Amino acid sequence: PSRRSPSTTSAPTPAPRRRKKRVGRGRGGGRGGTSTRGHGGQGQRGSIKVGFEGGQTPLFRRLPKKGKLRNGHGSIYYETVNLEKIQSFVDQGRIDASVPVTMRVLHDVGICKTIKDGVKLLAKNGDALKTPLHFVVSRSSVGAAKAILRTGGSLTLAHYNRLGIRVLLKREKWERERRAIPRHARPPPKMAPNFPETDDNGLPIRRITKPEDVLLVRARAVIE
């Protein structure tokens, strides 16, 4: 057989690699003695935690606990869903229009992947909603409320804390482990007027009869 040209048999050129810095191998190597760390002190003994300021009160503790200035504490994150997407799932038969559309339904069909504090309905292409649906969610925009009520559906805003959301999405886990199902949490005092009713299970709710009523349920930065 004919011999192949050297260009087809030669190994690829290895990528350049920086040699590892070897320290503590004697003064002759140039990095002996203190191993490039200097003489004593905090920098020689180990790494310094990010944000450490030598013992004085660090910046993140000097700032007040207000809004999102400290590690996002007190923030509420709603998963947003457009009515157009929900209508497409109804047309595909993946959502049953005869049962209430809860956050558990939206999670099970794959519309909402991660629900942390609740779900908020938005009205992008709200005219696409043609089927009367009955929603039970955390928040809604005015446009979404108009589209829902226009089609003959209903909208109920419910209060859940994070534990209540986990129980709602994975109730079978509590039942499988034979754990007591937690009761629905009451809203904080500043939010209590926003949910004047409770359903048969004790869930604080507000039934929306006019689109402007959704503005009465304000999203306050409260984490229970």
Secondary structure, DSSP 8 states (H G I E B T S, - for coil): -----HHHHS-------------SS-GGGTS-TTTTS-SSSHHHHS---TT--TTS--HHHHS-S-TTTTTTTT----EEEEHHHHHHHHHTTSS-TTS-EEHHHHHHTTS-S--SS-EEEE-TTGGG--S--EEEESEE-HHHHHHHHHTT-EEEEE---HHHHHHHH-HHHHHHTT----------TTTGGG--EE-TT--EEEEESSGGGGGGS-------
